[in-house]
């Protein structure tokens, strides 16, 4: 192979090299204990930035229904965030209690993080950057934006807040 052929291949190798595994990202649960995302290998994962005082908060119920409908093949991970209208002001205990009492939430909730801006958590850096996820760029527009990953940790797509958890846009990937 001559140097011109090698140069043509270099961009492909570079983009593959930059792609980072979602399973290498550190995040804590709402209880403060580390969550190993690698525990979810073999399942699809739906990441959702959540908030307790949002017009979309009622989606917690549908997220739990979705979780209950696909217990062996899907993990839902709620990621509390207070960046949109300060709609998640609670501490970890308040968030957990609110979700359990009002919506019967049993799926995993993480620590409260920033999903955009200069303090953006590495999880959301990965979810929103094509250089890291290998698929597409995005930005989180509001609470309850959803990111769906396949069983190998590859980004399938993302969905804005208006897309309900039980929407066929999401469930078609779960069957």
Residue pairs with C-beta under 8 A, 6 or more apart in sequence:
15 131
15 134
16 134
18 131
18 132
18 134
19 131
19 132
19 133
19 134
20 126
20 132
20 133
21 153
22 37
22 45
22 123
22 126
22 133
22 149
22 153
23 36
23 37
23 38
23 40
23 41
23 153
24 37
25 37
25 122
25 123
25 126
26 34
26 122
27 34
27 35
27 37
27 79
27 110
27 111
27 113
27 121
27 122
27 123
28 34
28 35
28 110
28 111
29 35
29 108
29 109
29 110
29 111
30 80
30 92
30 95
30 96
30 109
30 110
30 111
31 92
31 96
32 92
32 111
35 77
35 108
35 110
37 45
37 153
40 75
40 77
41 151
41 152
41 153
42 151
43 72
43 73
43 74
43 75
43 151
44 70
44 73
44 74
44 75
44 148
44 149
44 150
44 151
44 156
44 173
44 174
45 74
45 75
45 76
45 77
45 148
45 149
45 153
46 63
46 66
46 74
46 75
46 76
46 77
46 146
46 147
46 148
46 149
46 165
46 170
47 77
47 79
47 123
47 127
47 146
47 147
47 149
48 59
48 63
48 76
48 77
48 78
48 79
48 144
48 145
48 146
48 147
48 165
49 79
49 80
49 81
49 115
49 124
49 140
49 143
49 144
49 145
50 57
50 60
50 78
50 79
50 80
50 81
50 88
50 99
50 109
50 143
50 144
51 57
51 80
51 81
51 82
51 84
51 85
51 87
51 88
51 143
51 144
52 80
52 87
52 88
52 89
52 90
52 94
52 95
52 98
52 99
53 85
53 87
53 88
53 89
54 84
54 85
54 87
54 88
54 142
54 143
54 144
56 142
56 143
56 144
56 161
57 87
57 143
57 144
58 103
59 144
59 161
59 164
59 165
60 78
60 99
60 102
60 103
60 105
61 103
61 104
62 164
62 165
62 166
63 76
63 78
63 105
63 107
63 165
64 76
64 103
64 104
64 105
64 106
64 107
65 165
65 166
66 74
66 76
66 165
66 166
66 170
66 171
67 74
67 75
67 76
67 106
67 107
70 174
73 151
73 174
74 174
75 107
75 108
76 107
76 108
77 107
77 108
77 109
77 110
78 99
78 105
78 107
78 108
78 109
78 110
79 109
79 110
79 113
79 115
79 121
79 123
79 124
80 88
80 90
80 95
80 109
80 110
80 111
80 112
80 113
81 88
81 112
81 113
81 114
81 115
81 140
81 143
82 88
82 89
82 112
83 114
83 115
83 116
83 117
84 142
84 143
85 143
87 143
88 95
88 112
88 143
90 98
92 111
92 112
95 109
95 112
96 109
99 105
99 109
100 106
110 123
113 121
113 123
113 124
114 120
114 121
114 124
115 121
115 124
115 140
115 145
116 124
116 128
116 139
116 140
120 128
124 140
125 132
126 132
126 133
127 133
127 138
127 147
127 155
127 158
128 137
128 138
128 139
128 140
129 137
130 136
130 137
133 154
133 155
134 154
134 155
135 154
135 155
136 155
136 158
138 158
141 160
141 161
142 160
142 161
143 161
144 161
145 158
145 159
145 160
145 161
146 158
146 159
146 163
146 165
146 170
147 155
147 157
147 158
147 159
148 155
148 156
148 157
148 158
148 159
148 170
148 173
149 155
149 156
150 156
150 173
156 173
157 173
159 167
159 169
159 170
163 169
163 170
